[in-house]
């Protein structure tokens, strides 16, 4: 069954609207930066890494997701090869504190990586929130920031991301 001429015009106009609307979208923010995301060496969880990747990509970053159970040597070699704007270590299994200390120690041993910003977050211990001394130890080991796994941790992480370089693509 065919539509009357007026309805055909209305359908054609409606089909053109998404194209017209897309042409009027604001410029997309694309960060001129790569972020490496890695799970702790003993952490086999992936959902947290996928969440971080999607969040970072939504904010305009290029993301290299090394996945779960990342060997420290792989983290170092990928960081050397890609020179990221940020290195993110995430933990869900509660062993992030121990994994994180080992991982950042190897990263910071390399002079070429000494200035790469690095953060860690998630469930860093099996007994709940980390003490002030443990947080200070992670910072002293070489992390620039430590984020807990609560809502404030995500909000703080987003504020950090907003401070990284960006450029506008038109």
N, C-alpha and C positions, 0 to 999 in steps of 0.2 A: 504494500500500500504506500503511495507517495503522499507527501505533505503538500498542503497548499503553498503557493509561492511566498506568502508573508511568513509562514512558519519556517520555510526553508531559509529565508533571510535571517530570521531570529536565531535559528540553530547555527548557521554559519557565523553570525556575529558572536554568539556565545563561545564558539570554538576558538575564535580569534582573541577573546579576552585574556586567557592565560598567557598568550604570547605577548600581548601588549603590556600586561601587568609585569611580566618578567623583564621587559625592556626598561621599566621604570623602577626596578629594585635599586636600593642603595648599593654602593660599591662594597665588595666583599673584602673583609680584612684578611690578608694572607701574611702570616708572619714569615719573615725571611730567616727561619730557624728550624733546626731539627732537634727533636727531643728523643732521647733513648729511654725506653721503659723496660724494666727488668724485674722479675720476681727474685726473691732471695734464693740462695743456693739450695736450701732445703724445702722450699715452698712450691708445691705442685699445683696450687690454685691458679686458675686462668681468668675467672670472671672479673677480678679486680684489675687485671692488666688490660682486658678488653674495655672495661669501663674507662680507665685512664686514657687509653688510646682514643676512644670515641670523644671524650671530653676535650682532649688536646687537639684532635682534628677539627672538632666543632669550633674551637677557638683559633683555628687557622695554622696550626703547627704541622710540619711534616713529622711523622712518628715512625721510629724504628722500634718495634715491639720484639724484644728478644725472647719473650715467653717465660715460662716457669722454670724453676731449678737451674738458673743461669750459672754456669761455671764462671768463676771470677776471671779466669784468663780470657774468656769470650767477652765479658763486659769490658775488660781493658782493651782488647784488640779492636772491638767495634767502636769504642770511644776514641781510640787513636785514629781509626780510619775515617770516622764521620765528623769528628770535632763538634759535638752537639752544643747547643745553646744551654741545654739542661740535661742532667742525668737524674732519672727518677727510679728509686728502688721501692717496691711495694711488698708488703707482707700481710698474709691472712692467717698463717698457721701459728702465730705467736712466738716464732723464733727469729723475728726480724731484727731484734737487737743484736743477737750473736752473729747472724748472717751479715747484717749491715756493717758491723765493726770490721769483720774480715774483708768484705767487698771494698769498702771505701779505703781501707788501708792499702790495698793493692793498686787502686786507682790513683791515690795520692802519691804513691812511690814514683810514678812517672812524672817527670818535670813538665812534659807536654800537656798533662792533664791537671796540673796543680791549680789552674784558674777556672776550670770548668765548674759551673755551679752544680751542686749535687744535693738532692733532698731524699729523705726517706719518710715513709708513712705507712699507716695501717695498724694492724695488731702486732705490736712490737714485742709483747711479752705475754706469757700465759697467765699471769696473775693480774691482768687488767692494765690500767694506765701506768706508764713509766714514772719513776721518781725523778725529781729535779736533778739528782746526781746522774742518773742514767741518760737523761736528755743532754746534760752537759757533756757526758762522755761521748755521745754520738757527734755532737758539735766539735768537740776537741779532736775526734778521730778524723774529721774532714768534711762532714755534712754542713751545708749552709743553712739548712732548716730541717726541722722534724715536725711531722704532722700526725696527730692522733687520728683514730678511725671514726671520729664523731663528725657531726655537722659542722662544727667550728673548724675542724681540720680541713674539710673540703673548701670552706669559704676562704680560709687563709691560703690554701694552695692556689685557688683561683686568683686571689690578689697578687700572689707571687707571679703567676703567669701573665697577668696584666702588665707587669713591669718589664717583661722581656721585649726584645725588639719586634717591631712590626712595620709593615708597609701596606699601603692601600692599592689594590688592583682595581682598575676600571674596565 
